[in-house]
Amino acid sequence: MNRFLFLALTSLFLINTAYAQSNQNPYADFFQKAYEENPRVPKGILEAIAFSNTRMQHITHGPQDPESCIEIPKAYGVMGLTLDGKNYFRNNLKLVSQFSGIDEMTIISDPEKNIMAYAKAYTSVLDLMNIKGNDPSQHVQALVALSELPFDGDLQNDYALNTQMYSVFSFLNNKEYSAAYDFPEYNLDLSLIFGEANYKVLSSPTVIITKSSIKNTKGESYQKSSSSSQIFSTNYGPAIWNPTSCNYSSRNGTAVSAVTIHTVQGNYAGCISWFKNCSAQVSAHYVVRSSDGQITQMVLESNKAWHVGNHNPYTIGIEHEGYINNAAWYTNAMYGSSANLVKDICLSGYGIAPTTCYNGPSCNGGSSSCLISTSYRIKGHQQYSNQAHTDPGINWNWPLYYCLINNCGPGPVATPP
């Protein structure tokens, strides 16, 4: 990691308790509204993040604004969210938009929506991660999931991420801030949150950083933490990232140009486990759960998953929990979640138009009876050439799926050219 970038990161997130503007909160009403509408977000968390990232200022980037001399990715709004991480920082503004349902430009331009979007996204992450209660010390993984900082296993990046977390929890432990911003006195034990050894380094006024170690002046070393394990997909924010280590390969330069819809013929957990079995020699990019539409990504979109034979090089595969002969598996939650994923794929620059989703009657059989035109770029496994598989089968509702992807209104459904 670039040393100057790293030092800038560290200084950006450390709290200076003597900062003259520390007790100013021009957005107090917006924060209060966010807590009222998202009661599972611990009071003070939003202000802690906003203070650490922007000193509670709504950051914009107009044509007259100065550029960073180190070209660090731009942050936006009160919460300091990143739209373009320059292939290094995570695009957490996009993630917050996906989780909250508030569009990116509104999050950038409107300070109230910026705060509300983050609070809604935070609640969604708590749900996905099954985090209960309002104890901030139990919310480290949620904060990590919504951070813009990379967590790639690198020691220095792990330290930078936990420096950000240390800023947040130090803010929450500050009694003056508690009184000024009207949140509880938490009295959090930071040595328990970060571990005794790492706390000593994170709280040290001087840290010595090399490529292989991070130490304070007493020689105490920082160790990589478990809190920075990969949680969410970088391709599609709402998806959990749980990759297979073996069942994929390179696309060798072939461009993505289609999406393949599958049915597992089994359950969600079993599918995820099977794709991790190196002897299975099969995989898909995504798996969708029936009950609530939860999505797990197992192969990066840039890589080739093994799900539709000779069509693997140019397709993205989506598996859906269930069995083709039982329509009960195909819930509204599953359809909606899968359709939102496909919308995102269509907006990802592959040139796949949402209107090229198949919208005709379902089919029973393999490609010998279900083959359709290559002009349909979003279609079922059974609708590709040279396929014996029969999924997603006769019970998959293609007109509904098409309309969820294309936001159909009154009038006839379009067909691909």
C-alpha positions in Angstrom: 0.0 0.0 0.0 1.3 3.5 -0.9 2.8 4.8 2.3 1.5 8.4 1.8 -2.0 7.1 1.1 -1.9 5.0 4.2 -0.7 7.8 6.4 -3.4 10.1 5.0 -6.0 7.4 5.7 -4.8 7.0 9.3 -4.9 10.7 10.0 -8.3 11.1 8.3 -10.0 8.8 10.8 -8.2 9.6 14.1 -10.3 11.8 16.4 -8.8 15.0 17.6 -10.8 15.7 20.7 -9.5 19.3 20.8 -11.0 20.0 17.4 -12.8 23.4 17.6 -15.9 22.4 15.8 -16.4 19.1 17.6 -19.7 20.0 19.3 -21.4 21.4 16.2 -24.1 19.3 14.7 -26.0 21.1 12.0 -27.9 17.9 11.1 -29.2 17.0 14.6 -32.8 16.8 13.4 -31.8 14.5 10.5 -29.9 12.1 12.8 -32.8 12.0 15.2 -35.2 11.1 12.4 -32.8 8.4 11.2 -32.8 6.8 14.7 -36.6 7.0 15.0 -37.1 5.3 11.7 -34.2 2.8 12.3 -34.4 2.0 16.0 -31.9 -0.9 15.8 -29.1 1.6 15.0 -27.4 2.4 18.3 -27.7 6.1 19.1 -24.4 7.9 18.5 -23.2 5.5 15.8 -24.3 7.8 12.9 -22.7 10.9 14.5 -19.5 8.9 15.2 -19.2 7.9 11.6 -20.0 11.3 10.3 -17.6 13.0 12.7 -14.8 10.6 11.9 -15.3 10.9 8.1 -16.4 14.5 7.5 -16.5 16.4 10.9 -20.3 16.4 10.2 -20.0 18.5 7.1 -21.9 17.7 3.9 -19.1 17.1 1.4 -19.7 18.0 -2.2 -17.3 18.2 -5.2 -18.2 21.1 -7.4 -16.0 22.3 -10.4 -14.4 24.9 -8.2 -13.5 22.6 -5.3 -9.8 21.7 -5.0 -8.6 18.3 -5.9 -6.7 16.1 -3.5 -3.0 16.4 -4.0 -2.7 12.6 -3.4 -5.7 11.8 -5.6 -7.4 9.9 -2.8 -11.0 8.8 -3.8 -13.6 11.4 -3.2 -16.1 11.1 -0.3 -19.6 12.5 -0.4 -22.2 13.8 2.0 -22.4 14.0 5.8 -21.5 10.3 6.1 -18.4 10.5 3.8 -19.4 7.8 1.3 -17.2 6.7 -1.7 -18.7 6.5 -5.2 -15.6 5.7 -7.1 -12.9 3.9 -5.1 -10.5 3.8 -8.1 -10.4 0.0 -7.9 -8.9 0.2 -4.4 -11.4 1.6 -1.9 -14.8 0.0 -1.8 -17.7 1.9 -3.5 -19.8 2.0 -0.3 -22.0 4.8 -1.6 -23.3 2.3 -4.2 -23.6 -0.3 -1.5 -25.6 2.1 0.7 -27.8 2.9 -2.3 -28.5 -0.7 -3.0 -29.4 -1.5 0.6 -31.5 1.6 1.2 -33.3 1.9 -2.1 -32.3 5.6 -2.3 -30.6 6.6 -5.6 -26.9 7.6 -5.7 -27.4 11.2 -6.9 -29.9 11.9 -4.1 -27.5 10.5 -1.5 -24.8 12.8 -2.9 -26.9 15.9 -3.1 -29.2 15.8 -0.1 -27.7 15.7 3.4 -30.9 14.4 5.0 -31.1 11.5 2.5 -27.4 10.9 2.9 -27.9 10.2 6.6 -31.2 8.3 6.1 -29.7 6.1 3.4 -26.8 5.1 5.6 -29.2 4.3 8.6 -31.4 2.2 6.4 -28.4 0.4 4.9 -27.1 -0.2 8.5 -30.4 -1.8 9.5 -30.4 -4.0 6.4 -26.8 -5.2 7.3 -27.9 -6.0 10.8 -30.7 -8.2 9.4 -28.4 -9.9 6.9 -25.8 -10.6 9.6 -28.4 -11.5 12.3 -26.9 -9.0 14.7 -29.3 -8.4 17.7 -29.4 -5.7 20.3 -28.2 -2.1 20.5 -24.7 -2.7 22.1 -22.3 -0.9 19.7 -19.5 -3.3 20.6 -21.5 -6.1 18.9 -21.8 -4.1 15.7 -18.2 -4.2 14.5 -19.0 -6.4 11.6 -21.8 -4.1 10.4 -19.5 -1.1 10.5 -16.8 -3.1 8.6 -19.3 -4.1 6.0 -20.3 -0.5 5.3 -16.8 0.9 5.3 -15.1 2.1 2.1 -11.8 0.8 3.2 -10.5 -2.4 1.6 -10.3 -5.6 3.7 -8.2 -7.9 1.6 -6.1 -9.7 4.3 -3.2 -7.2 4.0 -1.8 -6.3 7.4 -1.6 -2.5 6.7 -5.1 -2.4 5.3 -6.4 -4.3 8.3 -4.8 -1.7 10.5 -6.2 1.2 8.5 -9.7 -0.3 8.8 -9.4 -0.9 12.5 -8.1 2.7 12.9 -11.4 3.8 11.4 -13.3 1.5 13.9 -11.1 2.9 16.7 -12.2 6.5 15.8 -15.9 5.5 15.9 -15.7 3.7 19.3 -13.5 6.4 20.8 -16.1 9.0 19.8 -18.8 6.8 21.5 -16.7 6.6 24.7 -16.2 10.4 24.9 -18.5 11.8 27.6 -18.3 15.3 26.2 -19.6 14.0 22.8 -22.2 12.0 24.6 -23.6 15.1 26.2 -23.2 17.3 23.1 -24.8 14.8 20.7 -27.4 13.3 23.1 -26.4 9.6 23.1 -25.8 7.3 26.0 -22.6 7.0 27.9 -21.5 3.6 26.7 -18.3 3.1 28.6 -17.1 0.6 26.1 -14.1 -1.6 26.8 -12.0 -1.0 23.7 -9.4 -3.6 24.7 -12.2 -6.2 24.5 -13.4 -4.9 21.1 -10.0 -4.8 19.5 -8.0 -7.2 21.6 -5.5 -6.1 24.3 -2.4 -6.1 22.0 -4.1 -4.3 19.1 -5.7 -1.8 21.4 -2.3 -0.8 22.7 -1.1 -0.1 19.2 -4.3 1.6 18.0 -4.3 3.9 21.0 -0.6 4.7 20.8 0.4 8.3 19.7 3.3 6.9 17.7 3.2 3.8 15.4 6.1 2.4 13.4 4.9 0.8 10.2 6.9 -1.5 7.9 5.9 -3.9 5.1 5.9 -6.8 7.6 4.9 -5.2 11.0 3.1 -2.5 12.8 4.4 -1.6 16.3 4.2 1.1 18.9 7.3 2.6 20.5 7.2 -0.1 23.2 7.6 -2.8 20.5 4.1 -4.1 20.9 2.8 -5.5 17.6 -0.5 -5.2 15.8 -2.0 -8.5 14.6 -4.5 -9.0 11.8 -8.0 -9.1 13.2 -11.0 -11.4 12.5 -13.3 -8.3 12.1 -12.0 -7.5 8.7 -12.9 -10.8 7.0 -14.7 -10.3 3.6 -18.4 -10.1 4.1 -20.2 -8.6 1.2 -19.6 -8.9 -2.5 -17.7 -6.3 -4.4 -19.8 -7.0 -7.6 -23.2 -6.7 -5.9 -23.5 -5.0 -2.6 -26.4 -7.0 -1.0 -24.8 -10.3 -1.8 -22.8 -12.2 0.8 -19.3 -13.1 -0.4 -18.6 -16.7 0.3 -16.3 -17.8 -2.6 -15.4 -21.3 -3.8 -11.7 -21.7 -3.9 -11.6 -24.0 -6.9 -14.6 -24.4 -9.1 -14.0 -21.6 -11.5 -11.5 -20.4 -14.2 -10.6 -17.5 -16.3 -12.8 -16.1 -19.0 -9.7 -15.7 -21.1 -10.8 -12.3 -22.4 -14.4 -13.4 -23.4 -16.8 -10.6 -22.6 -19.9 -11.2 -20.4 -23.0 -10.9 -22.6 -25.7 -13.1 -21.0 -27.3 -14.3 -17.7 -28.4 -17.9 -17.1 -31.2 -18.7 -14.7 -31.0 -22.0 -12.8 -32.8 -24.0 -10.2 -30.6 -25.9 -7.7 -32.7 -29.1 -7.3 -31.7 -28.8 -3.7 -31.5 -26.2 -0.8 -29.6 -23.0 -0.5 -27.1 -24.2 2.1 -26.4 -27.4 0.3 -25.8 -25.6 -3.0 -23.2 -23.3 -1.3 -21.5 -26.2 0.3 -21.4 -28.2 -2.9 -19.9 -25.4 -4.9 -17.0 -25.4 -2.3 -16.4 -29.1 -3.0 -13.5 -29.2 -5.4 -14.5 -32.6 -6.6 -17.9 -31.2 -7.7 -16.5 -29.3 -10.7 -19.5 -27.1 -10.9 -20.4 -23.6 -9.7 -22.5 -20.5 -10.4 -21.8 -16.9 -9.7 -24.7 -16.4 -7.3 -27.1 -18.5 -5.2 -30.5 -17.1 -4.1 -32.5 -18.3 -1.1 -36.2 -19.0 -1.4 -37.5 -17.7 2.0 -36.2 -14.2 2.0 -34.2 -13.7 -1.2 -30.8 -13.7 0.5 -28.0 -13.9 -2.1 -24.5 -15.5 -1.8 -21.9 -14.8 -4.4 -19.4 -17.6 -4.9 -17.5 -16.6 -8.1 -16.5 -13.1 -9.2 -18.4 -12.0 -12.3 -15.0 -11.4 -14.0 -14.3 -15.1 -13.7 -15.9 -18.1 -15.4 -18.2 -20.2 -13.3 -19.1 -23.7 -14.5 -22.8 -23.9 -14.9 -23.9 -24.0 -18.6 -21.4 -26.0 -20.5 -20.0 -24.4 -23.6 -21.8 -21.2 -22.8 -19.8 -20.6 -19.6 -17.3 -18.2 -21.1 -19.8 -15.4 -21.7 -22.5 -16.0 -19.1 -23.2 -15.1 -15.4 -25.0 -17.9 -13.6 -27.7 -17.5 -10.9 -28.9 -20.6 -9.0 -32.2 -20.5 -7.2 -33.0 -22.7 -4.2 -35.7 -25.3 -4.8 -37.0 -27.9 -7.2 -38.4 -27.4 -10.6 -41.5 -29.5 -9.9 -42.6 -27.5 -6.9 -43.7 -23.9 -7.6 -43.8 -23.1 -3.8 -40.0 -22.6 -3.9 -40.4 -19.7 -6.3 -41.4 -17.0 -3.8 -42.0 -13.3 -4.4 -39.0 -12.6 -2.2 -36.8 -14.9 -4.4 -38.1 -13.4 -7.7 -37.7 -9.8 -6.4 -34.2 -10.3 -5.1 -33.1 -12.2 -8.2 -34.6 -9.5 -10.5 -32.7 -6.8 -8.5 -29.5 -8.7 -9.0 -30.1 -8.9 -12.8 -30.9 -5.2 -12.9 -27.5 -4.5 -11.4 -25.8 -6.8 -13.9 -27.6 -4.9 -16.7 -26.2 -1.7 -15.3 -22.7 -3.0 -15.0 -21.5 -2.2 -18.5 -21.8 -5.6 -20.1 -24.2 -4.4 -22.7 -27.0 -6.7 -21.5 -30.4 -4.9 -22.0 -33.0 -5.7 -19.4 -35.6 -6.0 -22.3 -33.7 -9.0 -23.6 -35.0 -11.1 -20.7 -37.2 -14.0 -22.0 -40.9 -13.3 -21.2 -42.8 -16.1 -22.8 -44.4 -19.3 -21.4 -42.4 -21.7 -19.2 -41.1 -24.8 -20.7 -40.6 -28.5 -19.6 -37.5 -30.2 -20.9 -34.0 -29.5 -22.2 -32.8 -27.5 -25.2 -34.2 -30.1 -27.6 -37.7 -28.7 -26.7 -37.0 -25.4 -25.0 -34.2 -23.8 -27.2 -34.9 -20.1 -27.9 -33.2 -17.3 -29.9 -29.8 -16.0 -28.9 -31.4 -12.5 -28.9 -32.7 -13.4 -25.5 -29.7 -12.6 -23.2 -31.4 -13.4 -19.9 -32.9 -16.9 -20.0 -33.0 -20.3 -18.4 -30.4 -23.2 -18.5 -32.8 -25.2 -20.6 -33.0 -22.5 -23.2 -29.4 -22.6 -24.3 -28.2 -25.0 -27.0 -26.8 -28.4 -26.3 -28.3 -28.6 -22.8 -29.9 -31.7 -21.3 -30.8 -29.9 -18.0 -34.4 -28.8 -17.6 -34.2 -25.9 -15.2 -35.7 -23.5 -14.2 -38.6 -25.5 -15.6 -42.3 -25.3 -16.1 -43.0 -23.4 -12.8 -40.7 -20.5 -13.4 -42.8 -17.4 -14.1 -41.0 -15.6 -16.9 -43.5 -12.8 -17.5 -43.4 -11.9 -13.8 -39.6 -12.0 -13.8 -39.4 -9.9 -16.9 -41.7 -7.2 -15.4 -39.7 -7.1 -12.1 -36.5 -6.5 -14.1 -38.1 -4.0 -16.4 -40.5 -2.2 -14.0 -43.5 -2.9 -16.2 -46.4 -0.6 -16.3 -49.7 -0.9 -18.1 -49.5 -2.0 -21.7 -47.9 -4.8 -23.7 -44.7 -6.4 -22.7 -41.8 -5.8 -25.1 -39.8 -8.5 -26.8 -36.1 -8.5 -27.7 -35.1 -7.5 -31.2 
